[in-house]
Amino acid sequence: MTGKMTVSQLEAKANKVREDIIAMLEHAGSGHSAGPLDLADIVTTLYFDSMNIRPEDPEWNDRDYFFLSNGHTVPVQYAVMAERGYFDKKELMTLRRLGSRLQGHPERTKLPGLENTSGPLGSGLSQAAGVAYTLQYLDNNPRRFVYVMMGDGELDEGNIWEAAMFADR
């Protein structure tokens, strides 16, 4: 964890993230804007104040996990990760370009620090529940946290309810 930031500091970071999202999407000429802009406060707070992470060591064993289930909102995650130091902010302008690590939906193997690949709605909760189960019961490390961001459009997917029932045990 980076230490507690004031609400004003978090608001300023989130507003910078919003500026980066708008610049990225305008430069790309396509992409979703409403969801990423709406999520800026939450994702900024997670990455800058709540999650136990090390941007210089994205695969750190004792890190917390963030799963973005509604993958089309990934510009907010890219902007926050760049602001937090996972990669150079100049790379934000490669959003949705052929060969870029910053695609329209996150691809876990393309960018260190991304915990999941998403695109099909509803997959994030299943992925997060599986990792949480592994951490708690197989790694015997219940002190790490797993966060998942979901969109309203995916809540009617059957796999959401199956993942929720799995996570409830």
KEKE-3310 file (N, C-alpha, C; in steps of 0.2 Angstrom, whole numbers, plus 5000, padded with zeros to 4 digits):
npx = (5004:5002:5001:4991:4981:4975:4958:4957:4969:4967:4956:4962:4971:4962:4956:4966:4968:4956:4958:4968:4962:4952:4961:4968:4957:4953:4964:4965:4953:4942:4933:4926:4919:4911:4910:4924:4927:4918:4922:4934:4937:4935:4944:4956:4957:4959:4971:4980:4978:4972:4975:4988:5002:5015:5021:5034:5037:5027:5022:5024:5023:5015:5005:4989:4975:4967:4953:4946:4931:4922:4928:4928:4930:4943:4952:4952:4959:4972:4976:4977:4986:4997:4999:5002:5014:5017:5020:5027:5019:5018:5015:5001:4996:4995:4984:4973:4980:4987:4997:5000:5002:4991:4976:4959:4952:4958:4973:4980:4993:5000:5003:5012:5006:4992:4979:4970:4962:4949:4934:4923:4907:4905:4915:4925:4921:4921:4935:4941:4935:4940:4954:4954:4949:4960:4971:4966:4963:4972:4985:4985:4985:4976:4977:4978:4970:4957:4950:4936:4929:4914:4902:4885:4879:4883:4877:4867:4871:4873:4885:4889:4881:4884:4897:4896:4889:4899:4909:4902:4904)
npy = (4994:5011:5021:5032:5043:5060:5065:5075:5074:5062:5065:5074:5066:5057:5066:5069:5057:5056:5066:5060:5049:5055:5061:5049:5042:5051:5052:5039:5038:5031:5020:5017:5030:5034:5024:5022:5035:5037:5028:5032:5038:5027:5017:5024:5026:5013:5009:5019:5020:5010:4996:4984:4984:4984:4993:4992:4979:4970:4957:4953:4942:4944:4954:4963:4959:4965:4964:4967:4966:4971:4974:4983:4995:4998:5009:5017:5009:5007:5021:5024:5015:5019:5032:5028:5022:5010:5009:5019:5035:5040:5029:5028:5034:5025:5017:5005:5003:4994:4981:4987:4986:4991:4987:4987:4980:4972:4963:4950:4944:4954:4965:4969:4968:4968:4958:4950:4944:4951:4952:4945:4947:4945:4937:4941:4940:4926:4923:4931:4925:4913:4915:4921:4910:4901:4909:4909:4896:4887:4893:4897:4910:4922:4935:4943:4953:4953:4961:4965:4973:4976:4978:4984:4979:4966:4958:4950:4939:4921:4915:4924:4922:4909:4910:4919:4910:4900:4908:4911:4900)
npz = (5000:4997:5007:5016:5007:5006:5004:4995:4988:4982:4974:4965:4958:4952:4944:4935:4929:4922:4913:4906:4901:4892:4883:4878:4872:4862:4854:4850:4842:4844:4856:4872:4883:4894:4905:4909:4913:4923:4933:4937:4950:4959:4954:4955:4969:4973:4967:4972:4986:4992:4988:4990:4982:4971:4959:4953:4953:4947:4948:4961:4975:4986:4983:4981:4971:4956:4946:4931:4925:4916:4903:4893:4899:4901:4898:4909:4919:4912:4912:4926:4930:4923:4928:4941:4939:4933:4919:4906:4904:4891:4883:4884:4873:4863:4863:4858:4846:4832:4837:4850:4867:4874:4872:4867:4876:4891:4890:4898:4897:4889:4896:4910:4926:4924:4929:4923:4908:4899:4891:4886:4893:4910:4914:4923:4937:4940:4937:4947:4959:4958:4960:4973:4980:4978:4985:4998:5002:4996:4995:5007:5012:5018:5019:5008:4996:4985:4972:4962:4947:4941:4927:4925:4914:4913:4923:4922:4916:4916:4921:4930:4941:4945:4948:4959:4968:4970:4976:4988:4996)
capx = (5000:5006:5000:4984:4981:4969:4953:4959:4974:4964:4952:4966:4974:4957:4954:4972:4966:4951:4961:4972:4957:4949:4966:4969:4951:4953:4970:4963:4948:4937:4933:4921:4921:4907:4912:4931:4927:4914:4926:4941:4938:4936:4951:4962:4958:4961:4978:4984:4977:4969:4978:4995:5005:5022:5022:5041:5037:5020:5021:5025:5018:5010:5001:4982:4973:4962:4951:4942:4927:4919:4934:4928:4931:4950:4956:4953:4964:4978:4978:4979:4992:5003:5000:5005:5021:5018:5023:5028:5013:5018:5012:4994:4993:4995:4978:4969:4984:4989:5003:5000:5000:4985:4971:4952:4950:4964:4975:4984:5000:5003:5005:5013:5001:4985:4978:4965:4960:4942:4930:4916:4905:4904:4921:4929:4919:4923:4942:4942:4933:4945:4960:4953:4949:4967:4974:4963:4963:4978:4991:4984:4987:4970:4978:4978:4963:4955:4945:4933:4925:4909:4897:4878:4877:4885:4875:4862:4875:4873:4891:4890:4878:4888:4903:4893:4887:4905:4912:4899:4905)
capy = (5000:5018:5025:5035:5049:5064:5064:5080:5071:5057:5068:5077:5061:5055:5071:5069:5051:5058:5070:5055:5045:5058:5061:5043:5040:5056:5050:5033:5039:5026:5018:5019:5035:5035:5020:5024:5042:5036:5023:5035:5039:5021:5014:5028:5025:5006:5009:5024:5021:5004:4990:4982:4983:4986:4994:4990:4972:4968:4950:4952:4937:4947:4959:4962:4958:4969:4961:4971:4961:4975:4975:4989:5001:4997:5015:5019:5005:5009:5028:5024:5011:5023:5037:5024:5020:5003:5010:5026:5038:5041:5024:5029:5037:5019:5014:5002:5003:4987:4979:4990:4983:4994:4986:4990:4976:4970:4956:4949:4943:4959:4971:4967:4972:4966:4952:4946:4946:4951:4954:4942:4950:4940:4932:4943:4937:4919:4923:4934:4920:4907:4918:4922:4903:4899:4913:4908:4889:4883:4897:4899:4917:4925:4943:4947:4955:4952:4966:4964:4978:4973:4982:4982:4975:4958:4955:4945:4933:4915:4913:4928:4919:4903:4913:4921:4904:4898:4913:4911:4894)
capz = (5000:4996:5012:5015:5004:5008:4999:4990:4984:4977:4969:4960:4954:4948:4938:4930:4926:4918:4907:4902:4897:4886:4878:4875:4867:4857:4850:4847:4838:4846:4863:4877:4887:4900:4910:4912:4917:4930:4937:4939:4958:4962:4952:4958:4976:4974:4966:4976:4993:4996:4986:4992:4976:4969:4952:4950:4954:4946:4950:4968:4978:4992:4980:4980:4964:4953:4940:4928:4922:4911:4900:4888:4903:4903:4898:4916:4922:4909:4914:4933:4930:4920:4934:4947:4938:4930:4913:4904:4902:4884:4880:4884:4866:4859:4865:4852:4840:4831:4841:4856:4873:4877:4868:4869:4881:4893:4889:4904:4895:4886:4900:4917:4931:4922:4932:4919:4901:4899:4885:4886:4899:4916:4916:4929:4944:4940:4938:4954:4964:4958:4963:4980:4983:4978:4990:5005:5004:4993:4996:5014:5013:5018:5020:5002:4994:4978:4970:4955:4945:4936:4925:4926:4908:4914:4929:4920:4913:4920:4924:4936:4947:4946:4952:4966:4972:4972:4981:4994:5000)
cpx = (5004:5006:4994:4985:4975:4964:4954:4964:4972:4960:4956:4969:4968:4955:4960:4970:4961:4953:4965:4967:4954:4955:4968:4963:4951:4958:4968:4958:4942:4938:4927:4923:4918:4909:4919:4930:4923:4918:4933:4942:4939:4943:4957:4963:4961:4969:4983:4983:4975:4973:4986:4998:5012:5023:5029:5041:5030:5018:5023:5020:5013:5006:4993:4981:4967:4960:4945:4937:4924:4925:4934:4930:4939:4954:4957:4959:4971:4980:4980:4985:4998:5004:5003:5012:5022:5021:5023:5021:5012:5015:5004:4992:4994:4989:4975:4973:4986:4996:5004:4999:4993:4979:4964:4949:4957:4966:4981:4992:5003:5006:5006:5009:4994:4984:4973:4964:4952:4940:4923:4913:4903:4910:4925:4928:4922:4931:4944:4941:4938:4952:4960:4953:4956:4971:4972:4964:4969:4984:4991:4987:4980:4971:4978:4971:4962:4949:4942:4928:4921:4905:4890:4876:4878:4881:4869:4865:4875:4879:4892:4887:4881:4894:4901:4892:4894:4909:4909:4900:4910)
cpy = (5006:5022:5029:5042:5053:5063:5069:5078:5066:5060:5071:5072:5058:5060:5071:5062:5052:5061:5065:5051:5048:5059:5055:5041:5045:5054:5044:5033:5034:5024:5020:5025:5035:5031:5021:5030:5041:5032:5026:5036:5032:5017:5018:5027:5018:5006:5013:5024:5014:4997:4990:4980:4986:4987:4992:4983:4969:4961:4948:4947:4939:4953:4957:4962:4963:4966:4966:4967:4965:4978:4982:4996:5002:5004:5018:5015:5007:5016:5028:5020:5015:5029:5034:5022:5013:5004:5017:5029:5039:5035:5024:5031:5031:5015:5012:5002:4996:4986:4982:4985:4985:4993:4988:4986:4973:4963:4955:4948:4949:4965:4969:4971:4970:4959:4947:4949:4946:4954:4951:4944:4944:4936:4934:4941:4930:4919:4926:4929:4915:4909:4918:4915:4901:4902:4910:4900:4885:4886:4898:4906:4922:4933:4947:4948:4954:4957:4965:4970:4975:4979:4980:4978:4967:4955:4950:4939:4927:4914:4918:4925:4912:4905:4915:4915:4901:4902:4913:4905:4895)
cpz = (5000:5002:5011:5012:5006:5002:4993:4985:4979:4972:4963:4955:4950:4942:4933:4926:4921:4912:4903:4898:4891:4881:4874:4870:4861:4852:4846:4842:4839:4853:4867:4882:4894:4906:4913:4916:4923:4935:4940:4947:4961:4961:4955:4965:4977:4973:4970:4983:4996:4994:4988:4986:4976:4962:4949:4950:4953:4948:4957:4971:4983:4989:4981:4973:4962:4947:4937:4923:4916:4907:4895:4892:4904:4902:4905:4920:4919:4912:4922:4934:4928:4925:4940:4946:4935:4923:4911:4902:4894:4880:4880:4877:4861:4859:4858:4846:4839:4834:4847:4862:4876:4872:4871:4875:4884:4892:4894:4902:4891:4890:4908:4922:4930:4925:4927:4912:4901:4892:4885:4893:4904:4918:4922:4936:4945:4941:4945:4959:4964:4961:4970:4983:4984:4984:4997:5006:5001:4995:5004:5016:5013:5018:5014:5000:4987:4976:4963:4953:4940:4933:4925:4920:4909:4919:4928:4917:4918:4924:4930:4942:4949:4950:4959:4971:4974:4977:4988:4999:5006)
residu = (MET:THR:GLY:LYS:MET:THR:VAL:SER:GLN:LEU:GLU:ALA:LYS:ALA:ASN:LYS:VAL:ARG:GLU:ASP:ILE:ILE:ALA:MET:LEU:GLU:HIS:ALA:GLY:SER:GLY:HIS:SER:ALA:GLY:PRO:LEU:ASP:LEU:ALA:ASP:ILE:VAL:THR:THR:LEU:TYR:PHE:ASP:SER:MET:ASN:ILE:ARG:PRO:GLU:ASP:PRO:GLU:TRP:ASN:ASP:ARG:ASP:TYR:PHE:PHE:LEU:SER:ASN:GLY:HIS:THR:VAL:PRO:VAL:GLN:TYR:ALA:VAL:MET:ALA:GLU:ARG:GLY:TYR:PHE:ASP:LYS:LYS:GLU:LEU:MET:THR:LEU:ARG:ARG:LEU:GLY:SER:ARG:LEU:GLN:GLY:HIS:PRO:GLU:ARG:THR:LYS:LEU:PRO:GLY:LEU:GLU:ASN:THR:SER:GLY:PRO:LEU:GLY:SER:GLY:LEU:SER:GLN:ALA:ALA:GLY:VAL:ALA:TYR:THR:LEU:GLN:TYR:LEU:ASP:ASN:ASN:PRO:ARG:ARG:PHE:VAL:TYR:VAL:MET:MET:GLY:ASP:GLY:GLU:LEU:ASP:GLU:GLY:ASN:ILE:TRP:GLU:ALA:ALA:MET:PHE:ALA:ASP:ARG)
# end
